[in-house]
Amino acid sequence: MNRCFAMMCALLFAFVSVSSACMAAPSDWVSFDLRGQRDQGEIRATFRDERRGNDDNEWSGGFKPSELIGLDIAGFYSAGSRPLRFAVVREAGRLDCAGNGGSSHMGGNCNFAADAGFMKLLADRGIGTPSREQIFGLVALDVHRALIDAVTAARYPTPTIDDLISMTAIGVTPAYISELASAGYRPKSIDSLVQFKALEITPQWIGGLASIGYANIPADDLVQLKALNIGADYISGFNSIGYGRLPVDELVQLKALNVTPEFARTAAASRRPLPSVDELVQMKMFGRVR
């Protein structure tokens, strides 16, 4: 069964074109639905790869009319129903779609093909050969060659296909990788890079910490600080009271218990010397300062 499936895919990718769509079995097609949103200047599209039965892959998003190449926009919005076609072309592959549409709606099926050059790039870089579902993800998220080049240039470990999909989904761009490197950071793994972006650890945020004496913080410590939303303002509040450069683990402990600079300032007003971090924690836990 798997050998037959692979042969069918190979034949499909070798001969796919708009004119050959009628030769493919319906289960080899990607179905689509378009809904016009003229007031928003976009068309909402949903594509479903129904090849896996109940485990459908679905991709939805808003498209500018110009991104639906060849679509008769006037015919799409006009009353009635008529045959219409369009294509979605991305670096990793393309969808050539045909169906009936009008009155701001269209439905039908698409021939789905990987881009041979992009597949060769993945193989040449040692990334691997994607499955059909992964190709669908690469096309849906619009994974770019430039991202692969940026990862290579920054000397990250060779990404997997799923890494490329995860990075693109979370918004990791070549510019982000370059800006992090300029700030002195290259997370040790793709997973760490994705975590940085998911937490919105930006060069600007890192620079704010450096400006108050927290330069060259280990990447894992940055993750802890950002996960608790500990930034330059929070740290500066303790500095202004006289706590100086508190270690990251103590800042994390204070923030986790919602010990604010204001709380510490009230506690310090009646104590000399300043309460220690442990004492502040105890006061917060037992409500000794309000």
N, C-alpha and C positions, 0 to 999 in steps of 0.2 A: 504493500500500500504506500509506504513512504517513498519507494523508488518511483512508483507511478506518479505520485504527487510532485516529486522533484522534476520529473520529465515534463509534466504539464506546465509547471512554472517556467522551465527553460524555454519551451516552445512559445509560451505567452510572451516572455520578455524579448524573444528573438524576433517575433513577427508583429508585435503590437503596433497599431496605428488606428486612426479614427475609422478608416474604411474597413478595417478587419474586425471591428467590434462585434459584428454579427456572428463571427466564427467562434467566439468564446462562449463557454457554458455560463448560464446566469450566475452560478455560484462562484465564478471567477471574477465577477464584476464587483465594483464598489458602487453601491446605490447612493443617491444624493437627493437633497431637498433644499431648494432655495426659497427664501422669503424676503421680499423687498422691504426696505426701511428707508424710503426716499427722504423722509424728513431728517434722517441721520446721515444721509449721504453714503449709505453702505447697504450691502446685501448680506443677509445672514445665511450661511451655508452649513449644512450638516452632511458629512460623508460617513458611510458605514461600510466597513469591510466585513461582509457577512459570511465569509468563507468558513469560519469556525463555529457556525451554528449559534449556540447560546453564548459563546464567548466573543461576541462581536467587538471589533475595534471601532470606536466612534470618534470623529473629529469634528468639532463645531467651532465656528468663528465668524467674525465680521470681515467682509471683503469690500475693498473699493471696487466699483464696477470695472475699472481698468485691469484689475487683477484676475478677472474672469475673462480671459483672452478670447476674443471672437464672439462674445455674447451680444446678441441684438438687444440692446438695452430698451429701445423703444418698443420692440415686440414683447419683451418681458413684462413691461408695465402696462401694455395695452390690454383692453378687454378681450376676452375670448381665449382660445388655446391654439397653439401652433408649434410645429417642430422647431427646436432651438438647440444650439450647440455652444460649448465653450471649453476652454482648457485652463487648467491650473498648472503652471510650470515652475518648478523649484529646482535647486541645485541637485538634490538627491533623486529626483524623479518627477513624473508628471501624471496628471489625470486628464484624459480626453473624454468629455462627457456629452451625452446626447439625451434628449427627452422632449417632453411637451411642456409648454409654459405660456403664461399670460396672466394678466390681472395680478401682478406682483408675486407670482408663485411659479415654480418649475420643479419637476421631479423626473427621475430617470436613472440611468446607470452610466458608469465611467469605466473605461479601460485604464488600468493602473500599471505603469511601467517604471522600473528603476532606471536611473541615468547610468549608462555604462561607464562613463568617465569617472563618476563619483564612486561607483563600486570598485573600480580599479584603484582609485586613490586609497580607499579603505584597505584594500588588500596590500598595496605597496607600502603603506605605513604600518603594517602589522596589526591593524585594528580588527580585521576579520571579515567574514562574509555574513551580512545580515540575513535574518529570516524574513519572510514576507511581512510578518507583523512588525518587525523592526524597521523595514523599509517604509512601511506605512507611517510609522512614528517619525522617522527622519524627514519624510516629506511633509507630514502634518505640522511639525514644529519648525520646519524650514531650517534645518541644520546646514551650516555653511562651511565651505572649505577653509575660510579664514579662521574659524574657530580651531580647526585641526592644526592649522599652521601656527596659531598663537600658542597652543598647548605644547607643540613640538619646540618652538623657539624658547619657551620658558623652561624647557627641560623637565616637564612633568613626566611621570610614568605614562607609557602608551595607554591611551584611554580605550575602554571597551565601547562598543556601539551603544550600550545602555548608558554609559558615562556621557557620551555626546548628547543623547536625548535628555538626560537629567540636567546637564549644564545649560542647554538651550532652554529647557522648560523653566528653569529658575532665573534665567536672564544673565548668565555668565557670557560676556562678550570678549572679543579680543582686546578692546579698550580697557575693560575691567581688569583683565589679566595683566596688561601692561602697566596700568596705574598702580596696582598692588605691588608689582615688581619695583616700580620707581619709589614706592614708599618703603621698600626694603623687605617686602613679604612675598614669599612663594610657599603657600601651604604645602605640606609634605606629600599630599595625595590629592587625587581628584575629588574624593569624598570630602576632604577638608576644604577644598576650594568651593565646592557646592554649599557646604555649611557656612562658609564666610559670606557667600552671596545671599543665602537664605536669611541670615541674620542682619544683612545690610551692613556688613563691616566694610566701610569705604575708606579710601585714602584720606578723605577729609576728616572723618571721625578719628582715624589713627593719628592724624596730624594734631587734632585737638588735644589728645592725650599727651603727645610729645611736647606740646607747648607748655604743659604744666609739670614737666619732669618725668613723664612716663613714656620715654622713648625706648624702642627696641624691646618691647614686651613680647615674650614668647607667644606664638600663635594660639596655643591652648588657653593661655591666660586671656587673650583678647576675646576668645569665644565665651569664656565665663563672664567677662565684664559685659559684653554686648547682650548675652542671653538675659541678663538681669537689668539691662538698660542703664548700666553704670557708665556715665560719660564724664566729660571734663567738668561740667557744672556741679555734678554731685561730689566729685573728688575735691574740687576747689572750695566747696562749702566747708569741708573738714579742714582743709589747709588754712582757711581764714580764721578758724578757731584756735589753731596752734597744733594740730595733730601731725603736720608735716606730711612726709611721703609714706602713707600707709601702704603696707604690702597688699598685693592683689587678693590674697586669701582672706585678709581681714576686711577689705572692702566688700568682698562677696558675702562674708558672714553678716556684716552690718546691713547690706541691702536686702539680703534674704529675709531678715527679720524686720525690715522697714524701719531701721534706725536711720533717721534723716539727720542732716547737719543741724536743722532747727532743734531736734530733740537733743542732740549732743550739746548745742549751745546752751540750752536751758539747764542741762545737767552740769555743765562746766561752770555756770554762773555761781553755783553754791559750793563748788569744790575746788580746792587747790591742794596738790597739783591736779591736772586734768584727769578725769576718770579714764582708766584704760579701756581698750576695746572690749575686753571681757566684762568689765564693770558696766559699760554701756549696754551690752547685751543682756546682762542680768537685770538692769533697771528696766529695760524694755519688756523683758519677759514677765517681770513681776509688777509692772505698772507703777514703779516708784517715782517716775517723773511724768508730769502731764503737760 
